[in-house]
C-alpha cells in the first residue's frame, strides 16, 4: 500500500459499522430482484407530520436557507429549554446550555471529543448502541462495558464496583434502549447519577427514544437526579419522523456545554436552517406534537405486539425481555445452533430478511440478534417471521 493512502492509526481500534454492512448486503440482493424485508436499521416509514412539513416548506420559501447561529436558532433552543422546564422541572439557560446538532450522533461525538482525554476511562452499559464505544475510542478513551441486569435494567451495583476500582471520567447510558427496547427503572437512573456525582464522574444520557414508550411507561430524564454532572443527548429523528433530516441537541450545564460547542464549531457550521425552523414550530405547538406522537405510537405498538407474538414462535429464538420502549426486539438465537452473525447472514441470504447481529451492541451478546419493527407494517413482519420460521424448520 502506498504510504500516503494509509488510514489514521486511531481507526485501528474501531471497526466499520456492522449495521450498515448488513443494510448494504440487503441492497445488493434487492438490486438482483430479491424481495428483501429490512428489519435492520432503526428508521421509520411513517409520514412526516404535517405541521413539520408545512413549516419546512414555509421556511424554505421565506429564504431561511442561510447559516444560523453555530449553536442553533434562538427560537429552537428556547423551545427546547422550555420543554425541559415544563416536563421535568429542569431549568436550562437556552443561550448557554442548549446546543442544536446535526442529529444525536454528532452531539455524541462532540461530547466525546470535547470532554475526554487519551487514557480517560469510560463506562458504557452493555448492550448499547455500538457507536458509543467507537466514538469514545476515537477520542482516545479506554472503554469498559458494564452489563445490564438479565432483564436489561441498569445494574447500579456493577457500576458502583467499577467506580470504586479506578478513576472514571464518564458513564454512558441509554433509555429507552437500543437494542433491547428496555426502559431503565427510575430509581436506578437517579441512583446511578448520584453515585457518579459522588465519584466526580460525568453521565451522558442518550434519550433519543424518549417519546417511544408503551403500556403507560414513564420516562426518567437522568438530569432529574442532579444537573451538575449530567449531559442529555436527544433527537427529533424518532419522535418527529425526521431520521433523514438530521436534527438533534445536547442539553448540559454551561461549563460542560462550552467545550462540546467548541468541537461542534469545528465539526459543522450549523444544523440546516429550515429544519431548525420546522422543529421550533412543532415544539411550540404541544397539542399538535402530542397528537402525532400518540398516533405514531398506536401504529408502532401494533407492530410491536405482532413482532413479539410471531418471532418468539420461531424455533430457537427466545425473548428474555418484553420491550416497552423504542422499536426493537433483542432475542437470543442460541437455540438455533447459530450465533447472531451466522443467523443474521443465513436469514438474509436464504430468507431475504435483514436482522442485525447482537455483537454490534456488546461483545457479550454474540448469541443475540436485533429486530427493528420501525419500518415494516404488520403484514411484512408476519411475512418475515414466516420466512425465518420456514427456514428454521429445514
C-alpha positions in Angstrom: 0.0 0.0 0.0 1.2 3.5 -0.8 2.3 5.4 2.3 0.0 8.3 1.7 -3.1 6.1 1.4 -2.8 4.7 5.0 -5.7 5.5 7.3 -5.1 7.3 10.6 -4.0 5.0 13.4 -7.0 5.9 15.5 -9.1 3.8 13.2 -7.1 0.7 14.1 -9.2 0.5 17.3 -12.7 0.7 15.7 -14.4 -1.4 13.1 -16.7 -0.3 10.3 -20.4 -0.3 11.2 -21.8 -3.8 11.2 -25.3 -2.3 11.0 -24.5 -0.6 7.7 -22.8 -3.7 6.3 -26.0 -5.8 6.5 -28.0 -2.9 5.1 -25.6 -2.8 2.1 -25.8 -6.5 1.6 -29.6 -6.3 1.6 -29.4 -3.5 -1.0 -27.3 -5.7 -3.2 -29.8 -8.6 -3.0 -32.7 -6.2 -3.7 -30.8 -4.9 -6.8 -30.9 -8.5 -8.1 -34.7 -8.7 -7.7 -34.9 -10.3 -4.3 -37.9 -9.2 -2.2 -35.9 -8.1 0.9 -37.6 -7.3 4.1 -35.5 -4.9 6.2 -35.7 -5.3 10.0 -32.3 -3.8 10.3 -31.9 0.0 10.5 -33.8 2.0 13.2 -35.6 4.0 10.5 -39.3 4.8 10.2 -41.7 4.5 7.3 -44.3 6.8 8.8 -45.2 10.1 7.2 -43.6 13.4 8.2 -46.0 15.2 10.5 -48.0 17.8 8.5 -47.1 20.6 11.0 -43.4 20.0 10.3 -43.9 19.5 6.5 -45.7 22.8 6.2 -43.2 24.7 8.4 -40.3 23.2 6.5 -41.7 24.3 3.1 -42.6 27.7 4.5 -39.1 28.2 5.9 -37.5 27.4 2.5 -40.0 29.8 0.7 -39.2 32.5 3.2 -35.5 32.2 2.5 -34.4 30.5 5.7 -31.5 28.8 3.9 -28.6 30.7 5.3 -26.2 29.9 8.2 -27.7 30.1 11.6 -26.0 30.7 14.9 -23.5 28.0 15.5 -25.5 26.7 18.5 -28.8 26.8 16.6 -31.6 29.4 16.1 -32.7 31.0 19.4 -36.3 30.1 18.8 -35.5 26.4 18.8 -33.1 26.5 21.7 -35.6 28.4 23.8 -38.3 25.9 22.9 -36.1 23.0 24.0 -35.2 24.7 27.3 -38.9 25.4 27.9 -39.8 21.8 27.3 -37.3 20.5 29.9 -38.7 23.0 32.4 -42.3 22.2 31.7 -41.8 18.4 31.5 -39.2 17.7 34.1 -38.9 20.9 36.1 -35.3 21.4 34.9 -34.1 24.9 34.3 -31.6 25.4 31.5 -30.5 28.7 30.0 -31.3 28.5 26.3 -28.4 30.6 25.3 -25.6 28.8 27.2 -26.9 25.3 28.0 -28.6 24.1 24.8 -26.8 23.1 21.6 -28.5 22.1 18.4 -26.6 19.4 16.4 -26.8 17.5 13.1 -28.5 14.6 14.7 -27.8 13.0 18.1 -24.8 11.2 16.7 -23.0 14.5 16.0 -23.8 15.6 19.5 -22.3 12.4 21.0 -19.1 12.7 19.0 -18.8 16.4 20.1 -19.2 15.3 23.7 -16.5 12.6 23.5 -14.0 14.9 21.7 -14.8 17.9 23.9 -14.6 16.2 27.3 -12.4 13.1 27.0 -8.6 12.9 27.1 -6.5 10.0 25.9 -6.5 7.4 28.6 -9.7 8.5 30.3 -11.9 5.7 31.5 -15.5 5.5 30.1 -18.1 3.0 31.4 -20.8 2.1 28.9 -23.9 0.0 29.6 -23.9 -3.3 27.7 -25.7 -3.9 25.4 -25.8 -0.5 23.9 -25.7 1.3 20.6 -22.2 0.4 19.3 -21.4 3.9 18.2 -21.0 4.9 21.9 -17.9 2.7 22.3 -16.4 3.6 18.9 -16.8 7.4 19.5 -15.2 7.2 22.9 -12.4 5.1 21.4 -11.8 7.7 18.7 -11.4 10.3 21.4 -8.6 8.1 22.9 -10.6 6.8 25.9 -10.4 3.4 27.5 -13.9 1.8 27.4 -15.3 -0.8 29.8 -18.7 -2.3 29.3 -20.9 -2.8 32.3 -23.6 -5.5 31.8 -27.2 -4.7 32.3 -29.3 -7.0 34.5 -30.8 -10.1 32.9 -34.0 -8.1 32.2 -31.9 -5.3 30.7 -32.2 -2.8 33.6 -29.2 -0.7 34.9 -27.1 -2.7 37.3 -26.1 0.0 39.8 -24.1 -2.4 41.9 -21.9 -3.3 39.0 -21.4 0.4 38.1 -20.6 1.1 41.8 -18.0 -1.7 41.9 -16.3 -0.4 38.7 -16.3 3.2 40.0 -14.6 2.1 43.2 -11.8 0.4 41.4 -10.4 3.2 39.3 -10.9 6.9 38.4 -13.6 7.2 35.8 -14.3 10.2 33.6 -17.7 9.3 32.1 -20.6 6.9 32.2 -22.8 6.5 29.1 -26.4 5.2 29.4 -29.4 4.9 27.1 -33.1 4.6 28.0 -35.3 3.7 26.2 -32.6 1.4 25.0 -31.3 0.5 21.6 -31.1 -2.5 21.0 -33.3 -4.0 23.8 -36.3 -1.7 23.9 -35.9 -1.7 27.7 -36.7 1.2 29.9 -34.4 1.8 32.9 -36.0 1.9 36.3 -36.4 5.5 37.6 -34.8 4.6 40.9 -31.8 3.1 39.3 -31.3 6.0 36.9 -31.4 8.6 39.7 -29.2 6.4 42.0 -26.6 5.9 39.3 -26.4 9.7 38.5 -25.9 10.4 42.3 -23.3 7.7 42.6 -21.4 9.1 39.6 -21.5 12.6 41.1 -20.1 11.3 44.3 -17.2 9.9 42.3 -16.6 13.1 40.2 -17.9 11.3 37.1 -19.9 12.6 34.2 -23.1 10.9 33.0 -24.0 11.1 29.3 -27.7 10.0 28.9 -28.8 9.2 25.3 -32.6 9.8 25.4 -33.3 9.8 21.7 -36.2 7.3 22.2 -37.8 9.3 25.0 -41.2 9.6 23.3 -41.4 5.9 22.2 -42.9 4.2 25.2 -45.7 1.7 25.6 -48.2 0.4 28.2 -48.1 3.7 30.1 -44.4 3.6 30.9 -42.9 6.9 32.1 -39.6 8.4 31.0 -36.9 9.4 33.5 -34.6 12.2 32.5 -31.2 11.5 34.0 -30.8 15.2 35.0 -33.7 14.9 37.4 -31.3 13.4 39.9 -29.0 16.4 39.6 -27.9 18.6 36.7 -24.3 19.3 37.7 -22.7 16.2 36.1 -25.3 15.2 33.5 -25.3 15.7 29.8 -28.6 14.9 27.9 -28.5 13.9 24.3 -31.8 13.9 22.4 -33.1 13.8 18.8 -36.0 14.8 16.7 -35.4 11.8 14.4 -37.6 9.2 16.1 -40.5 11.2 17.7 -40.8 13.7 14.7 -40.2 11.1 12.0 -37.1 13.1 10.8 -34.4 10.4 10.6 -33.0 11.7 7.3 -33.3 15.4 8.2 -30.7 15.0 10.9 -31.5 17.2 13.9 -30.6 16.6 17.5 -29.5 18.5 20.5 -27.4 18.5 23.7 -28.5 19.9 27.0 -25.9 20.4 29.8 -24.7 22.9 32.3 -22.8 25.8 30.7 -19.4 24.8 31.9 -19.8 21.3 30.3 -21.5 22.6 27.1 -18.8 25.1 26.3 -16.1 22.5 25.2 -18.8 20.5 23.5 -19.9 23.5 21.5 -16.3 24.3 20.6 -15.9 20.9 19.0 -19.2 21.4 17.3 -17.8 24.6 15.8 -15.1 22.7 14.0 -17.3 19.7 13.2 -20.1 21.6 11.4 -21.2 25.2 10.8 -24.8 24.5 12.0 -27.8 22.3 11.5 -29.8 23.0 8.4 -31.8 26.2 8.9 -35.2 25.2 7.5 -35.2 22.0 9.6 -34.5 24.0 12.8 -37.3 26.4 12.0 -39.7 23.5 11.4 -38.7 21.8 14.7 -39.2 25.0 16.6 -42.8 25.3 15.2 -43.6 21.8 16.2 -42.2 22.2 19.7 -44.2 25.4 20.3 -47.5 23.6 19.3 -47.6 21.0 22.1 -51.1 19.9 21.2 -50.2 19.0 17.6 -47.0 17.4 18.7 -48.6 15.2 21.3 -51.3 14.2 18.8 -49.0 13.0 16.1 -46.7 11.2 18.7 -49.8 9.4 20.1 -50.9 8.5 16.6 -47.5 7.1 15.6 -47.3 5.2 18.9 -50.5 3.4 18.1 -49.0 2.2 14.8 -45.7 1.2 16.4 -47.4 -0.6 19.3 -49.4 -2.7 16.9 -46.2 -3.7 15.1 -44.5 -4.4 18.5 -47.3 -6.8 19.5 -47.2 -8.5 16.1 -43.4 -8.9 16.3 -43.4 -10.2 19.8 -46.2 -12.7 19.1 -44.7 -14.2 15.9 -40.9 -14.0 16.3 -41.0 -15.9 19.6 -42.7 -18.8 17.8 -39.6 -19.3 15.6 -37.8 -22.4 16.9 -34.6 -21.5 18.7 -35.4 -17.8 19.4 -36.1 -16.7 22.9 -37.0 -13.2 24.1 -35.7 -12.5 27.6 -37.5 -9.2 27.9 -40.7 -7.8 26.5 -39.7 -4.4 25.1 -41.6 -1.4 26.4 -39.8 1.3 24.5 -38.1 2.2 21.2 -38.9 -0.2 18.3 -36.7 -3.2 18.8 -36.7 -6.8 19.8 -33.5 -8.4 21.1 -34.0 -12.2 21.1 -31.4 -14.8 21.8 -30.8 -17.2 18.9 -28.5 -19.7 20.5 -31.3 -22.3 20.4 -31.0 -22.3 16.6 -27.4 -23.6 16.8 -26.1 -20.5 15.3 -24.5 -17.3 16.8 -26.0 -13.9 15.9 -23.8 -13.2 13.0 -24.3 -16.6 11.3 -28.0 -16.5 12.0 -28.3 -13.0 10.5 -26.2 -14.0 7.5 -28.3 -17.1 6.9 -31.7 -15.4 7.1 -30.5 -12.6 4.8 -29.1 -14.9 2.1 -31.8 -17.6 2.3 -34.9 -15.8 3.5 -34.3 -12.2 2.3 -34.7 -10.7 5.8 -32.3 -8.3 7.4 -31.7 -8.5 11.1 -28.6 -7.3 12.9 -26.1 -9.5 14.8 -26.1 -8.8 18.6 -22.3 -8.4 18.8 -22.7 -4.9 17.3 -24.1 -3.9 20.7 -21.7 -5.6 23.0 -19.2 -8.5 22.9 -21.3 -10.5 25.4 -24.2 -10.6 23.0 -22.9 -12.6 20.1 -25.8 -15.1 20.5 -28.4 -12.3 20.0 -29.9 -10.5 17.1 -31.7 -7.1 16.9 -35.0 -6.9 15.1 -36.4 -3.5 14.2 -40.1 -3.2 13.5 -39.9 0.6 12.8 -40.3 0.5 9.1 -42.2 -2.7 8.5 -46.0 -2.9 8.5 -47.5 -5.8 10.4 -48.1 -7.7 7.2 -44.4 -7.5 6.4 -43.5 -8.5 9.9 -45.7 -11.6 9.6 -44.1 -12.4 6.2 -40.6 -12.0 7.7 -41.4 -14.2 10.7 -42.9 -16.8 8.4 -39.8 -16.9 6.1 -37.5 -17.4 9.1 -39.7 -20.0 10.7 -39.8 -21.9 7.4 -36.0 -21.7 7.2 -35.6 -22.8 10.7 -37.7 -25.9 10.0 -35.3 -27.1 7.3 
